[in-house]
């Protein structure tokens, strides 16, 4: 068997193995944030964040429920299809201003900085011009200095999609929320008393790429088979 075929087969097998390993990593050890292309909208590619709350084993601060998700991105115009969640573009100035729209009977809501207990550059060390922000709607009670939620934040082990933005994927992210040592879900927190986690998102490729690689390997095997059959036929004629 020609050595060139061994080289071709090994190269193709290596490609398949790498792609398979990536898929297994996504399935068995989901990234904290994954980004899926969802098709162009208004001439711009659109991407969806899917946030998987793996805080039970990934966070140095222990289990926590996330109620805030921020991400740097080359895109803009964040939106969400999740009821009770709000999306907006945030910059360093916005960070020190009140979050959302407080009810008339309540004083101003806490700022992003008060909510997280962290400055903009602590959350985003590279001081980006802006970030995409998503947060679970809440009610602030100034008498008790607590934030309460209309629905429970994402508890450990639970994922949430529906965070969209127009632009290219690959982001660094920040998630934060109330501590949840039992992993059963909590409904309120005190501003500044949050657990947080940062990391880099995983860009999930479109499935078509895997199919093309598999097709290439089948093509190599078929070509080798045809060559073998041709040599056998020629050998018979000579004999």
C-alpha positions as CSV (number, residue, x, y, z in Angstrom):
1,X,0.0,0.0,0.0
2,X,1.6,3.3,-1.0
3,X,2.8,5.5,1.8
4,X,1.1,8.5,0.3
5,X,-2.3,7.0,1.0
6,X,-1.3,6.5,4.7
7,X,-0.4,10.2,4.9
8,X,-3.7,11.3,3.3
9,X,-5.8,9.0,5.5
10,X,-3.9,10.0,8.6
11,X,-4.4,13.7,7.8
12,X,-8.1,13.3,7.1
13,X,-8.6,11.2,10.2
14,X,-6.8,13.9,12.3
15,X,-9.2,16.5,10.9
16,X,-12.2,14.4,11.8
17,X,-10.8,13.6,15.2
18,X,-10.3,17.3,16.0
19,X,-13.8,18.2,15.0
20,X,-15.2,15.3,16.9
21,X,-13.2,16.3,20.0
22,X,-14.6,19.8,19.7
23,X,-18.2,18.5,19.5
24,X,-17.6,16.2,22.5
25,X,-16.2,19.0,24.5
26,X,-19.3,21.1,23.8
27,X,-21.6,18.2,24.8
28,X,-19.8,16.9,27.8
29,X,-18.3,20.1,29.2
30,X,-20.5,22.9,27.9
31,X,-18.8,26.3,27.8
32,X,-20.2,28.9,30.2
33,X,-21.2,31.0,27.1
34,X,-21.6,29.7,23.5
35,X,-22.3,31.7,20.4
36,X,-24.4,30.3,17.6
37,X,-24.8,32.0,14.1
38,X,-28.5,32.5,13.4
39,X,-28.4,34.0,9.9
40,X,-28.3,37.6,8.6
41,X,-30.7,40.3,9.6
42,X,-30.7,43.6,7.8
43,X,-27.5,42.8,6.0
44,X,-25.7,42.0,9.3
45,X,-24.9,38.5,10.5
46,X,-26.8,37.7,13.7
47,X,-25.5,35.6,16.6
48,X,-27.2,34.2,19.7
49,X,-25.6,33.8,23.1
50,X,-26.6,30.7,25.0
51,X,-25.5,31.0,28.6
52,X,-25.0,27.7,30.5
53,X,-24.9,28.2,34.2
54,X,-22.1,25.8,35.2
55,X,-21.4,27.8,38.4
56,X,-21.7,24.6,40.5
57,X,-18.3,23.4,39.3
58,X,-16.8,26.3,37.3
59,X,-16.9,29.2,39.7
60,X,-14.3,29.8,42.4
61,X,-17.0,31.5,44.4
62,X,-19.2,28.4,44.5
63,X,-22.8,28.1,43.3
64,X,-24.7,31.2,42.3
65,X,-27.7,32.2,40.2
66,X,-27.1,34.6,37.3
67,X,-29.2,37.6,36.9
68,X,-26.8,39.8,34.8
69,X,-24.9,38.8,31.6
70,X,-22.5,41.2,29.9
71,X,-20.4,40.5,26.8
72,X,-17.9,42.4,24.7
73,X,-18.5,42.0,21.0
74,X,-17.8,43.3,17.6
75,X,-21.5,43.6,17.0
76,X,-24.2,45.8,18.5
77,X,-28.0,46.1,18.9
78,X,-28.5,43.5,21.6
79,X,-32.0,42.1,21.9
80,X,-33.6,39.2,23.9
81,X,-36.6,37.0,23.4
82,X,-36.7,36.1,27.1
83,X,-39.7,37.7,29.0
84,X,-38.6,39.5,32.2
85,X,-35.1,40.2,30.8
86,X,-33.9,43.5,29.4
87,X,-31.1,44.2,27.0
88,X,-29.1,47.4,26.3
89,X,-25.8,48.7,25.2
90,X,-23.7,49.8,28.2
91,X,-20.5,52.0,28.3
92,X,-18.4,53.3,31.2
93,X,-20.8,56.3,31.7
94,X,-23.9,54.1,31.8
95,X,-22.2,52.0,34.4
96,X,-22.5,54.7,37.1
97,X,-26.1,55.5,36.2
98,X,-29.4,54.0,37.4
99,X,-30.3,50.6,35.9
100,X,-33.6,50.4,34.0
101,X,-36.6,52.6,34.7
102,X,-37.6,52.9,38.4
103,X,-41.2,53.0,39.4
104,X,-42.7,56.4,40.2
105,X,-43.1,55.5,43.9
106,X,-39.6,54.3,44.3
107,X,-36.3,56.2,44.4
108,X,-33.7,55.6,41.7
109,X,-32.7,52.1,41.1
110,X,-29.1,51.1,42.0
111,X,-26.4,51.8,39.3
112,X,-24.7,48.9,37.6
113,X,-21.7,49.6,39.8
114,X,-23.8,49.4,43.0
115,X,-25.6,46.3,41.8
116,X,-22.4,44.4,41.1
117,X,-20.1,46.1,43.7
118,X,-17.5,46.4,40.9
119,X,-16.3,49.2,38.7
120,X,-16.5,49.1,34.9
121,X,-12.8,48.2,34.5
122,X,-13.0,45.6,37.2
123,X,-15.8,43.9,35.2
124,X,-14.2,44.7,31.8
125,X,-10.4,45.0,32.4
126,X,-9.7,46.0,28.8
127,X,-12.1,49.0,29.2
128,X,-14.1,48.4,26.0
129,X,-16.0,51.2,24.4
130,X,-19.2,49.4,25.0
131,X,-20.6,46.0,26.0
132,X,-23.9,44.2,25.3
133,X,-25.8,44.0,28.6
134,X,-28.7,41.7,29.6
135,X,-30.3,41.7,33.1
136,X,-33.2,40.1,34.8
137,X,-35.9,42.7,35.5
138,X,-36.2,43.5,39.2
139,X,-37.8,45.7,41.9
140,X,-35.6,47.7,44.3
141,X,-36.8,48.2,47.8
142,X,-34.9,51.1,49.4
143,X,-36.2,50.4,52.9
144,X,-34.7,46.9,53.0
145,X,-32.0,47.7,50.5
146,X,-32.9,44.5,48.5
147,X,-33.5,43.6,44.9
148,X,-36.2,41.1,44.2
149,X,-37.0,39.4,40.9
150,X,-40.3,38.6,39.2
151,X,-39.0,35.2,38.3
152,X,-36.1,33.2,39.5
153,X,-32.6,33.8,38.1
154,X,-30.9,31.0,36.2
155,X,-29.9,28.5,38.8
156,X,-26.7,26.3,38.5
157,X,-27.0,23.6,35.9
158,X,-29.6,25.5,33.8
159,X,-28.9,27.2,30.4
160,X,-30.7,30.1,28.8
161,X,-30.6,31.2,25.1
162,X,-32.4,34.0,23.5
163,X,-29.7,36.7,23.8
164,X,-29.1,38.1,20.3
165,X,-26.9,40.7,18.8
166,X,-26.0,41.8,15.2
167,X,-22.4,41.2,14.4
168,X,-19.6,38.6,14.6
169,X,-19.1,36.2,17.5
170,X,-16.1,35.6,19.8
171,X,-16.6,37.5,23.1
172,X,-15.4,37.8,26.6
173,X,-18.2,37.7,29.1
174,X,-19.2,38.5,32.7
175,X,-22.1,36.9,34.6
176,X,-23.2,37.7,38.1
177,X,-26.0,37.1,40.5
178,X,-26.9,36.1,44.1
179,X,-25.1,33.3,45.9
180,X,-27.0,30.0,45.9
181,X,-25.0,27.5,48.0
182,X,-27.7,24.8,47.8
183,X,-28.3,25.3,44.1
184,X,-32.1,25.5,44.6
185,X,-32.7,29.1,43.4
186,X,-33.1,32.4,45.3
187,X,-35.4,35.3,44.6
188,X,-33.5,38.4,46.0
189,X,-30.1,39.9,46.7
190,X,-28.5,42.9,48.4
191,X,-26.8,45.3,45.9
192,X,-23.1,44.7,45.8
193,X,-23.4,41.2,47.3
194,X,-23.1,39.1,44.2
195,X,-21.0,36.3,42.9
196,X,-19.5,36.7,39.5
197,X,-17.6,34.8,36.9
198,X,-15.7,35.8,33.7
199,X,-14.4,33.9,30.7
200,X,-14.2,33.7,26.9
201,X,-17.2,32.4,24.9
202,X,-17.1,29.4,22.6
203,X,-17.9,30.1,18.9
204,X,-19.9,27.1,17.7
205,X,-19.4,26.3,14.0
206,X,-22.2,25.6,11.6
207,X,-22.8,21.8,11.3
208,X,-22.2,21.8,7.6
209,X,-18.4,22.0,8.1
210,X,-18.4,18.6,9.8
211,X,-20.3,17.0,7.0
212,X,-17.8,18.2,4.4
213,X,-14.9,16.7,6.4
214,X,-16.7,13.3,6.6
215,X,-17.4,13.5,2.9
216,X,-13.7,14.1,2.2
217,X,-12.7,11.0,4.2
218,X,-15.3,8.9,2.3
219,X,-13.8,10.2,-1.0
220,X,-10.3,9.1,0.0
221,X,-11.5,5.6,0.9
222,X,-13.5,5.3,-2.3
223,X,-10.6,6.4,-4.4
224,X,-8.2,3.9,-2.7
225,X,-10.7,1.1,-3.3
226,X,-11.0,2.0,-7.0
227,X,-7.2,2.1,-7.4
228,X,-7.0,-1.4,-5.8
229,X,-9.6,-2.8,-8.1
230,X,-7.9,-1.3,-11.1
231,X,-4.5,-2.9,-10.1
232,X,-6.2,-6.3,-9.6
233,X,-7.8,-6.1,-13.0
234,X,-4.4,-5.2,-14.6
235,X,-2.7,-8.1,-12.7
236,X,-5.2,-10.6,-14.1
237,X,-4.5,-9.5,-17.7
238,X,-0.8,-9.9,-17.3
239,X,-1.1,-13.3,-15.8
